[in-house]
């Protein structure tokens, strides 16, 4: 901690000099004999201190204080809460044993780090959910939100527990390129794509006139549906 001013530090000497000159001129140059020496010296001292302090404040002094704050690294645990995690032979493990295991991991990390818990699926949640009931997975939204929300934090790592299957949002590979901290993954479920038909995109005019004909472009993606017929 220290005191700094907008002016050279040597100006403080002139503050003392001004206080001394003012006090001397006021109490000694025009001194009256009916005032005792003790009272004169007391008033001189107070006048000296007051003038010196006022002149010093005119220098716009600031108190400079250096504070060091040690912040624990932040570990972010993001859990995939989508239904696809349990579509494997290990579904019983993920429903019964896994929630306890991930909770124990979180408790152990809190001994040395700050821990933030998230889960993602249809939407991002600020708690660690392991119900595995959500029908959509948007990994890119998770990465974008983490990168924005914790921009000014000391992030040690992002741990993503997921099967890696996403059916909403953009390719998470491009969202991960913006992240400047380690991203660790926990492989869950069956990483093979399930038998599924996905409506990827619909393109049409935002507004049309009543009775007009207008084109609609539909983009579908089918996995493991060879030689099968589907009604749309």
BELVEN-V634675 format. One record per helix or strand. SS is the DSSP state (a for helix, b for strand). FROM is the first residue (numbers start at 1). LEN is the number of residues. Records with the same first field share a line. If there is no record, write none. Layout:
BEGIN
SS->FROM-LEN ; FROM-LEN
END
This chain:
BEGIN
b->2-3 ; 62-3 ; 74-7 ; 82-1 ; 114-7 ; 125-1 ; 134-1 ; 155-8 ; 183-5 ; 196-9 ; 216-8
a->11-17 ; 37-21 ; 83-4 ; 91-6 ; 98-12 ; 139-11 ; 172-5
END
